[in-house]
């Protein structure tokens, strides 16, 4: 699982790209489009929904419920 903090919100996403199993924590976050980019083949996923926004991946990644309580970040099950 990868946690991404943007503008005070935290997003929890699956850690591995659905295309060829690259680790997304080695990729790039694009705050202006709310996407994470895979470091292997430049595919992108929406941080909010997990939807593919740029191929080569065709399958979405899982996203997880996140709740912030004080200094704690609680991650729940898949959305």
C-alpha positions as CSV (number, residue, x, y, z in Angstrom):
1,X,0.0,0.0,0.0
2,X,1.1,3.5,-0.8
3,X,-0.1,6.6,1.1
4,X,0.0,10.0,-0.7
5,X,-0.7,13.3,1.1
6,X,-1.9,16.1,-1.1
7,X,-3.3,19.4,0.1
8,X,-4.1,18.0,3.5
9,X,-5.9,14.9,2.1
10,X,-4.4,11.4,2.3
11,X,-5.0,8.8,-0.4
12,X,-4.2,5.1,0.0
13,X,-3.6,3.0,-3.1
14,X,-2.4,-0.4,-4.1
15,X,1.4,-0.5,-4.2
16,X,1.9,-2.4,-7.4
17,X,1.0,-1.4,-11.0
18,X,-1.5,-3.7,-12.6
19,X,0.5,-3.7,-15.9
20,X,3.8,-5.3,-15.1
21,X,4.1,-5.3,-11.3
22,X,6.2,-2.2,-10.8
23,X,6.2,-0.6,-7.4
24,X,4.2,2.7,-7.5
25,X,6.1,4.1,-4.6
26,X,9.0,4.6,-7.0
27,X,6.8,6.6,-9.4
28,X,5.7,10.2,-9.5
29,X,2.7,12.0,-8.1
30,X,1.1,14.6,-10.3
31,X,-0.8,16.9,-7.9
32,X,-2.4,19.0,-10.7
33,X,-4.2,15.9,-12.1
34,X,-4.4,13.8,-8.9
35,X,-2.5,11.0,-10.6
36,X,0.3,8.6,-9.7
37,X,2.6,7.6,-12.5
38,X,4.2,4.1,-12.8
39,X,8.0,4.3,-13.0
40,X,8.3,1.4,-15.5
41,X,6.1,2.3,-18.5
42,X,4.6,5.7,-17.5
43,X,1.1,4.5,-17.0
44,X,-1.0,6.6,-14.7
45,X,-3.8,6.0,-12.2
46,X,-6.3,8.4,-10.5
47,X,-5.4,8.7,-6.8
48,X,-9.1,9.0,-5.9
49,X,-10.6,6.1,-7.9
50,X,-7.7,4.0,-9.0
51,X,-8.9,4.3,-12.6
52,X,-6.4,4.1,-15.4
53,X,-5.8,7.5,-16.8
54,X,-3.0,6.7,-19.2
55,X,-2.1,3.3,-20.7
56,X,-0.4,0.9,-21.0
57,X,-2.2,-0.4,-17.9
58,X,-5.8,-1.4,-18.6
59,X,-6.9,-2.6,-15.1
60,X,-7.4,-0.1,-12.3
61,X,-5.5,-0.3,-9.0
62,X,-7.3,-0.7,-5.6
63,X,-8.0,2.4,-3.5
64,X,-8.7,2.3,0.2
65,X,-10.8,4.2,2.6
66,X,-8.8,6.7,4.7
67,X,-9.7,8.5,7.9
68,X,-7.6,11.0,9.7
69,X,-8.0,11.2,13.5
70,X,-5.6,13.8,15.0
71,X,-2.1,12.7,14.0
72,X,-3.3,9.1,13.1
73,X,-4.0,8.0,9.6
74,X,-6.4,5.0,9.6
75,X,-6.7,2.9,6.4
76,X,-9.7,0.7,5.9
77,X,-10.8,-1.7,3.3
78,X,-11.0,-1.3,-0.4
79,X,-13.4,1.3,-1.8
